[in-house]
Amino acid sequence: MSDLLALLNPPQLQAVTLPPVHALILAGAGSGKTRVLTTRIAWLVATNQVSPHGVLAVTFTNKAAKEMTARLTAQVPINPRGMWIGTFHGLCNRLLRAHYREAGLPPTFQILDSADQLAAIKRLLKNLNVDDEKHPPRELMHFINGHKEQGIRAVQAQAYDAWTQKRVELYAEYETQCQREGVVDFAELLLRAYELLQRNEPLRAHYQARFRHILVDEFQDTNRLQYAWLKLMAGGGGKVFAVGDDDQSIYAFRGAEVGNMRDFEREFAGPNVIRLEQNYRSHGNILNAANALIKQNQGRLGKNLWTDAGDGEPIRAYEAYSDLDEARFVVEEVRELVRDGVPRDQIALLYRSNAQSRVLEHELFSRGVPYRVYGGLRFFERQEVKHALAYLRLIANPDDDTAFLRVVNFPTRGIGARSLESLQATAHQFNSPLYNAAASLSGKAGASVGAFIRLIETLRQETAALPLPEMVEHIVEKSGLADHYRGEKEGQERLENLAELVNAAATFIDDEGVVVATSGEQGALVSFLTHASLEAGEHQAGEGQEAVQLMTVHAAKGLEFDVVFITGLEQGLFPHENAVLEGIGGLEEERRLMYVAITRARQRLYLAWAQSRMLHGQTRYSVPSGFLDEIPPELLLRLNRMSAASAAPSEPVWATQSTLAGGWRIGQTVEHAKFGIGVIVASQGRADDAQVQVNFASAGMKWLALAYAKLTPR
C-alpha cells in the first residue's frame, strides 16, 4: 500500500484516500490528475472498499480510457474487463447493447458518426422536398443535437415561430427515420441511455447498486445531459469523484457547461473540494503568466498554479509588421531551436483559427522545415475506409440507408441520380429501407441495383464463418474497392489504408477477443463497427519523420511541448471577434482558451502578433490582443526584427525596437481622447513635424501630428 501512495504530494494523497464521499478535485494543468484518478481506483480496490465490478470511470476520449486502464493494471493486479471504463458514448453504447429491447432498438443497431448523420439529414430533406437553403442540413443537425444534449425530444421542443416549428417537425421526422433504419447518432446514444434508466426503475436500481464509486475525468467538459446521467447513476447512494479544471473549459460550442462544476460543488461536493495546484510541466514564468491572465475571469472556483522547477526563461514576445513577417520570425526561431538540439516534434505552433495555418505552412515549406498539421483526416474518416465500413455495415444491417447510398454506386455500377431518386421515393412511400425497395426498380437501373443486392447477399454468405480480419479483407477484395484503387494513379495510399483496416480488425480482436468471441463473428462485426464509429474523430498518430506540430489551440488541449508558439494574438482574432460579440461569457471562454495555450509549454513560450494580416483576401490592420496586457510585463522579453543595410533580406538582424520622435514607436498601442484605442502603424516627417498613422479600433486609420495629437500610451 505504501508503494501505491509513495509518489503522491499531500493534496494528491488527500484526494486519493478520501472516504466514500462526493468530491470535486480541482486539477490544474500539469498537476497529475490522471495519476490521482487511477490511484484512487487502485486504492479503493486494494483496500477492499469496492470490487473492480463496482467501478464506473468516465473519460472524454477512448485514448484516455485506454491510458487509465493501462496505468491501473500496472498499479494493482486486477482484470479490468469487469470494470466500466470509457467515454460517455462508449458506456452508453455498452448499456444499450445489453438492454436493446428495453431501449426499443434492434440488436444490430448502428451508430452514425457526424458525417453519416449529416448525410442522413440531407436525405431526409430531399425525401420531404424541403428547401435546404431555408433549412441548411448542418444547421438542422446542430438544432437536433443541441436539443438532445439538453434532454429534449421533438415532442417536447418549443417553437416560437413558423421557422422553428418547421425545424421541430423535421426533428420529429428525423427521429422516425432513425428508428426505422435502426441507427442512432452520438447524441442519441446518451439520451436513449438516460431515458432507459429514468423510466426503468428495476434497471436503474440494478446499476445504482452496482456502481458505488463513479469517477469522472475532465468534468468541466460535461454538458447538461451528461451531468443529469451522472446524477441518475449516483442516485442510489453511489459517490461521485469528479476531477476537472473550470479554467480549461473551452468546449461551450460543443455544449459543455462550465457551470456544472459550480452546480456539483453546491449540490454534492460541499466541503470536499481539493485543489491540485503543484504543476509538474511548466517553468515558473509560464505559470505566473497563466495565473495572472486567468484571474481576470469572474466566478472561478479558484486556484493558483506553482512549481518547484524554478522560473525558467522569460516569455518571448514578438510584434511583427505583417502575418508574413510573423511566419518568418516563427520559422527562423524554429530552425534555430532545431540547430540547438530541440526535437521538431517538441515544437508546437498554435493558432486560434485554421485559416491562420496557410502562411505558416508556406514559410515552413519554403524553408525546408518538416511539419505536420495535427488533426487532419483521421483514419476512420478517410474516404476508402468509410467505403469499406459501409459494406460491412450493410452486411450487419441491410436496413442502413446511409451505408446503402454510400456504396450502391461505388465502385461505379451505372446507377444514376435519377434511379436513386426513384428508389428513395418508393422507399419513402412504403416506409421501407432502400435495400427492400430495390426490387421495385425496373430496366437497366433495376438490373444494376439488383446486382448490387446480390453482391451484398453473396458477401454475407461468404463471410459468415470467417474470422473478423479475414472478413474485412474478403470484403475489400470482393466488393471491388481494391481493384478500383489499384486503377487510380495515386491509389497506393488508399490501398495501404484498406490494408491497415484489416490490421485494425485484427488488433480489435486481440484487445477485445474475450468479449466478442462469445457472440460469434456477426457479433464481432457489430462490435468492430461500433468501435470504428466511436473512434472516428480521435487522432491517429502518423508515421514518418520528426516534424514540427501545427494545430489550433482547441486541438492542443491535453498535449504538452518543450516549446510553444502562440501566433495571431490580435484583437478580433484571439480573442475571436465572434466571442467578443457574445459579451463577458464569450470573452471569458476565449481567456480560458488562452490559458490552455500558455500551459501547453514546458520550457519556452513565444507570443507573436502582427500589425497587419491578410484575411479573406484583404489586409487588415490589427490591435494587439487584450490578453497581452493581462500578462505582467516583467515576465516578457520583447523582441523586434529589423533589416540592416549589411544584411540580406533573408538574414534578419535582431535589435531593440526603434523609436520615433518623442519616444513613440511603430506598433505601440495608444489612446486618443476622441478616437479611442489604436496602434501606430506608420510615420512620416521629421522631429518637429512628425506625423504617425494610427489604426483605431473604432475610427479606422488616422494620420495625426505628434505635436498636437495628445496621444497617451496604453
N, C-alpha and C positions, 0 to 999 in steps of 0.2 A: 504493500500500500504506500509506503514511504517513497518508493521509486516512482509511483504514479503521480505523486504530488510534488516531487522534488524540484521540478523546473518552474513552478508557478511563483509569480510575485504575490505579495499579500492580497491585493484586490482580486486577482485571479483565483487564489486559493479560497478566499471568502465566497466567491461566486460558485465555484465547483462544489464546495462542501455545504452549501445551504441545505437546510432541512426541506421536506416536501412542502414547499410554498410556491405561490405565484411569484415570479421575479422578473425584473427588467434589467438587463445588463447593457449599459450604455458603452459600447465598444468603439473607441476612436480608431481612426485609420492607423493600421500597422500595430495595433495593440494586442494581437494574439487571440482574436475572437474564435477562430477555428479550433485552436488548442483548448480554449475554455469549453466550447461545446462538446468536443469529442471526449475530453477528460471528464466532464460532468456525466456523460453517459457511462463511460468506463467506471467511474467511481460508484455510480448508482448500482451498476451490475455487480461490481466487485464486492460491495458491502451488502449485497442481497436485499437491497431496497426495491429492486424491480428485476424481473427476468427480461432477457432480450425480446421476448414475445410481447412485452408490455410497453415497449418504447416506440413512440411516433416522433420522427425528426423530419422537419420540413426545410428544404433548401430552395434556392431560386434557379439553380441550373443543375442539369444532370452531372456536369463535371464536378460541381461542389459536393453533390451527393456521393459520388464515387470517391472523392478525396476524403470525405468524412468517414466512409466505410473503411477505407484503407488505413487511415490513422487509428480508427477504433480497434480494428483487428490486430494492429501492431501493439496496442496497449494491453488488451486483455484477450485471453484465449476463448473466443466465442464464435459461433457460427452466425453471421449476420443475416442469413436468409429468413429467419423468423422475425426480423425487425422490419418496420416500415420506415425506410429512409428514402426520401425522394422529393421531387418538386410537388407543388400543389397539383399540377396537372397529372403528373405521374401517379401520385397517390390516389387521386380521384378516379383515374382510369382503372387502377387496381381494384378499387371499391366497386366500380360499375361492372367490371368484368365478372366479379364474384357474385353480383346481385343484379344481373342484367334484366331478369324477368321482373323483379320488383321495380326496377327503374324504367320499364317499358321500352327496352331496347332489344334488338336481335343479338344472338350470341356472337356474331361476327361483325358487330358494328365497327365502322372505320372512322378514323379521325381526320378531319380536314385541317391542313395547315393553312396559313394565311393566304397563300397563292390559290389553293384549291377552294377556299371559302369565297374568295373574290370571283373565281370562275363560276362557282355555283350561283352567286348573286347575279352575275351578268346573264347567265342562262335563264334565271327566274324572270328578270326584267324583259328579256326577249320573248319568253313564252307568254307573258302577260301584256305584251305590246306597250310597255311603259317607256316613256321618253327618258333615256339615260342622261340627257342634258339637264333635265329638271331634277332628276334623282340619280346623280352620279353613283356608280356601283361602290366606289371606295368610301364615299361619304355615307352611303346606306350601311355598309359593313361596320363603319365606326359607330353609327347610330345603334345598330343591333348589339354590337359587343359592349358598347357603353351601358346600355340598359341591362344586359345580362350581368355585367360586373357590379351593378347596383342591386342585383337580385330581382329585376323587374321583367316579367314576361310581357308578351304583346298584349294580352288581355288586360294587364294592369297598367300599361303605358298610358300616359295622359297626352292628349292632343289639344293644342291651344288654337289651332287654325287648320284650314284645309290642307296646307302643305304638310304639317306634322301628322295630320290624320292619315294622309296617304302613306307616309312612312311607317306608321303603326300598322296599317293594313299590309304593307309589304313585309314587315317584320313577321306578321302572322302567317303570311303565305310562305315565307322562308322556313318558319318552324315546321309547317306542314310538309314542305318539300324534303327537308332533312329527315323527318320522321319516316316518310315514305321510303326514302333511299337507304335508311339505316346508317346515317352518318351523323357525327357530332363535330362541331368546331371546338376550338380551345376553350372559349368562354362557356360553352355548353357543358363541357366536362365538369367544371366546378359547380355550375348552377344545378345541373342534374344530380350531382352527388349531394349537394346541400339539401335540395328538395327531398331526396330519398331519405336522408337521415331525419329531416324535420317532420315528415309525415309518418314515418315508420317507427313507432315508439320501441318495439322489441329490438329492432336492428340498432337503433340509436343506443339503447341501453347496453346492448352487447359490446359495442365499440367503446362506449364510455367506461364500461367496467374493465375492458381490456387495456386501454391506453391510460395508465395512471400518470405517466410523465410525457408531456408534449413539449418538444424543443423546437424553436423556430429561429432560423438564421435570417439575416437581412430583414428584420421585422419592419424597418422603415419603408420597405418596398411593397408591403401588402396593400391590397385595395379593400374596399368595404365588404365585399362578399367573402374574400379570404379571411378577413377578421371575424366575420359572422360564422364562418365554417369552423374556425378555431374555437370560438366560444361555444358552439354547439358540441364539438368533440369534448370540451372540458367541462361540460355542464353537469356531469355526474360525479364531480369531485376530483377530476384529473387536474394536475398542476402544470401551468404553462411557464416555461423558462424561455423568455423572449430576448434575443440578442440583436441589437441593431444600433444605428447611429443616425439620429434625426438630422445631423449636419450633412449626411451623404444621401439624403432623399432627393433624387434627381429624375424620377420617372413619373411625374404627375401626368405627362402626356400619355402614359400607358394606364392611367387610373390609380397610381399609387397615392395613398393618403398619408402624408406625414403626420396628420392629426391622430392617426391610430395609436401612435406611441404615447401621446398625452392621454388619450382615452384609456389605454391599457394601464398606465400608471394610476389613473384615478379609479378605474373600475376593479383592478385586480392587484397590481403590484404593491400599492401603498408604500410602506416604508422600505420594501425590499427592492431598492434601486441601487445598483452598484456601478460605479464608473471605472472603466479601464482607460487610464489616461497616459500610461507609460508607453511611448512609441518605440518600436524596435526597428523601424525602417529608415527614418529620415534624420538628418542633422538638425541642430537646434535652430539655425536661422530660417530654415524652411518651415519648421513647425511654428516658430514665432510669427512668421508671415501669415500662415494659415489661421492661427488663433486670432490675430488682430483683424483679419478680414471677416471671419465668421461671427465675431462678436457684434457686428453691425446688424445681424438678423435679430428680430424680436421673437419672443415666445419659445426660445430654445430651452431644452431640458438642461443644457449647460455642462460643459467640461472643458478642460484645458490640457492640450497635449504637451508632453515634455519627454526629454530623452537624456540619458547619461552619456551619449556619444559625443558631446561637445557641440559647439556652434557650427563648425564646418566653414565652408566658403560663403562669401556674400552672394546674394542673388543678383545675377547679371541682368541688366535692363537695357534694351536697345530700341531707340526710336528711329525708324527707317524713313527715308524720303518717300518710298513707294512700296507696294507689295513685292515688286521685283527686287528692290534693294533689300527688303526683309528676307526674301528667299535666298539671296546671295549671301547675306550675313549668316543665316542659319546653316547653309550648306558648307560655307567656309569653316565655320566653327566645328561642324560635324567632321570634316576632313582632318582638322587639327586634333580633335579628340581621338579619332581612329589612329592617327600617327603616334599619339601618346599612349596607345595601348588599350583604349576603351573598346570593348566588343561592339560591333554595329547593332546587334540585337538588344543591347542595353541602352540604346539611344532612341527616344520616342519624340516625334513631332506631333503635337496635339493642336487641334483646331476646333472651333465651335461648329462650323458648318462644312459639309462635304465639299462644297464648291471651292473652298479655300485650298484644297489639295492640289489643284491643277498647276499653279505656278511653282509650288514646292516640288512636285513630281518632275516638271520640266527642268528645273535647275539641277535636281539630283541626277537626272538622266544626262544632262549636258555635261556635268562634271564627273560622270562615270562612277557615281556612288550607288551601289546596290540598295534597293529599298523594297518594301512590301507594304501595300495598303491593307491594314488589318481590318477584317470584317467584309471581305469581298464575298462572292458567291460561296456558300457553304456546300459541303459535299452533297447532302441530301436535297439541295435546292438546284443542283446542276441539271440542265435540260435532259441529258441522256439518262441520268439516274432517275429522274422523275418519270420518264417514259417507261423504264423497266419496272419501277414500282407500280405504275398504273396497270401494267399487265398482271402483275402479282395481285393487285387489289381486285381485279376482275375475277381472277381465279378464286379468290377468297369470298368475294361478294359480287355476283353479277349485277346486282341492283345499283351499283355505284355509278351513277350517271356521269359524274365528273371524270372518273377514270376512263369510262367508255369514250367520252368525247375527246379525251386527250390522245388516244391511240387508235381510234377506229379508222383513221386515215393516215396513220404514221407507223411504219413507212407508207408512202403513198399507195392507195389502192383504187384510185379513181372515183372516190366518193366525194362529190362536190358539196358546196354550202347549201344549195337548193335541196338536195336529197336529205341532208341533215336537218334542215328546217322542217321538211315534211315529216321526217321521223319524229322530231320533237313535238310537232303539233299533234300527231297521232297519240304519242305517249301522254301528252297533257290531256287530250280528250278522254282517254280511257283510264287516266290516273295510274299509268303503268310505267315501270322502268323502261328505258330505251332498249335494253337488252331484249325484253319480252316483246316490245313493239316492233322489232326489226322485221318480223315475219310479214308485216303489213306492206313493206316496200315491194314494188314490182320492177320489172325491166332490168336494165343494166345495173342500176343502183342497188336494187333488191338483191341481185346476184352477188354484188361486191360485199354488201353488208352481211349477206348470208354466209359468204366465205369467211368473213371475219369471225362470225359467231362460231362457225365450225372449227376455226383455228383455236379459239379460246377453249372450246369443249375438248378438243384433242389435247391441248396443253394441260388441261386439268386432269385428264385421264393419264397422260404420260408421266406426270409429276406426282401423282397421288401417293406413290410409295417411296419417293426419293427423299433422301435427307435434304434439309433446307439448303445448304450450299449448292448441292447438285441441282436442286430445283431451280434456283436462281440462275445458275449457269445454263441450264437447258432452256429457260425462258429467253435469256439474252440471245442465244443462238437461233432457236426455232421461231421466235417472233419476227425475225428479220432485222432486228436492231443492229446486230453485229455486222451483217452484210451491208446495211445502209451506211454505217460509219466507216467501214472499210473502203467504201466507194467515194468517200469525201476526201478532198485534197488535204485537209487538216484534221482528219478524223482520228488520228492516233491517240491524242489526249483523251478523247471521249471513250475510245475503246479501253484505255487504261483505267478510266473511272468506272466503266462497267465491270472490268476485272476486279477492281477494288470493292465493288458492291458484293461480289461473291466472297471476297475476303471478309467483308463486314458481316455477312451472314454466318460465316464460319466462326468468327470471333464472338458473335452474339450467342451462338450455340455453346461455345466454350464457357462463356460467362454466365449464361442463364440456363444451361442444359438441364439442371435438376428440375427447374420449373416447367420448361416446355415439353420435356420428354414424356410427361405424364399424360399429355393430351394429343400425342401423335403429331405427324408432320403438318396437318392442317392447323392444329393449334399452334405449332411452331411458326407457321407462316403468319398467322394473325398477330402473334406476339411480336414478330420481327417488324411487321408493318406498323404496329403501334410504336415500337422503338424508333423506327425511321421518322415517323411523324413528330414524336416528342423531341427527337434530336435535331430536327430541321431548325435552323437558326442558331445552333450552337457552333462556335468556332472549331474548325478542324485545322490543326497545325499543318502548315505546308512544308514540304520537303524542299531542300535546295540550300543555296549558300546563305551565309550570315548576312542579314540585311537590316538597315535602319527601318524602324517601325513608324508608319504614318496612321493616324486614326483620329476620330472625333473624341472629344472629352467623354461623351457618353460611353463610347466603346472602351475607353481606358479604365472604367470603373472595375476595381478588383485586381488591376495589374500594378506593377511597380518596375521602375527602371533606374539605373545609375544616374542617367542624365535625361532631363525632360526640358523640351522647348514648348512654351505655350505661346502660340502665334495669334496675330489678329486681335490684340487687346485694344479694341476701339469701341467707342460708344455706338450702339446700334448693331454691332457685330458680336461682341462679347462684353457686356450683356447684349443679348439679341434684342432688336427693336420690338419684335412681337411680344416678348416677355415684358419689356418695359411698359408697353401699352396696357398690359394686364393690371398694372398697379403694383402695390407692395408685394403681393403674393408671387407674381411673376419675377420681380426683381430678386426676391429672396431665393427663389429656386435657382436663378442664374448665379447668385452668390454661392450657393451650395455647390453648384457645378464647378465654379472657380476653385472652391475649397478642395474638391475632389481632384482637380487638375494639379494643384500645388502639391498635394500629399501623395502623388504618384512618384515624386522624385526622392531618391535616396541620398545622393551626394551633391549634385549640382543642378540648379534650376535657372532657366533663362526665361525672361519675359520680353516679348517683342511686339511692336505695333508699328503701323505705317501712317504717315501723314496723308497719303492718298492711296486709293486702291481701285482696281478695275472690278466693277461689279455690274453684271448684266450689260456688258459692253460699254460702260461709261466710267469715267474717272470720278471717284467720289472722294472729297476731302473729309478728313476724319478728325474727330476729337478723341483724345486718349480715353480709354476705359476708366470709368469712375472707380473701378476696383483698384487701380494703381494708387489712387490717393488714400486708400484704406490700408495700405501696407506701409509700416514705418519706414521713413526714408533712410534711416541709419542701417537698415538691412540690405539696401540696394547699392550695387556698383553700376553706375550709369556709363554706358559705352556709346561711342559715336564713330562711324566710319567715314573718312573723308578721302577724296582723291588728292594726291600730291603731285606736284609738277614732275617729280622724279620717278613717279610710279606709273606703271602701265595701268590701263583701266581695269584689267583683270587681277591686279595686285593691289588690293586695298591697304591703306595705312590707317592704323588706329590712333586716335587723338582725342583730346578733350574737346567738348562741344564749342564751336566758335560763337562769338558774341557779336551783337550789333551795337549801334550807338546806345548809350545809357544802360548797357549790360543786358539788354534783351537778346534772345537767341531764337533761331529758327526751331520750330517745334514746341516752343514754350506755350503752356496754357495760361490764358489771361482772361481778365474780366473787364467789361466796359459798362458804364452806368446805363447806357441806352440799349446796346446790342446784346448784353449778357456775356456768356462764357464762349470763348473761341480759342483757336490755335493759330499762332503766327506761322504762315506757310511760305512767305517770300518777303524780300526787302529791295529797296532801290534808293539811290541818292546817297549823299554823304552825311556826316555827323550833324551839321546844322539843319539840314532839310530832309533828313532820312524819313522815308515812309515804309510802312510794313503792310503787307496784305494779311488779313486775318480772316479765317473761316469760322464764322459764328454759327453755333448750333441752331439758333432761331432766325438769324438775319442773313445767313449766307456769307458770300465773300465781300469784304470791305477793305479799301485802301485807306489808311489813316496816317496822318503826320504824327510822328512820335512826339514832337514838341507840344502838340495840342491835344493828343488823343486821351490823355488821362487814363491810361491802362494801368491795371493793378495785377500783380502776379497771383496765380492760383496755386 
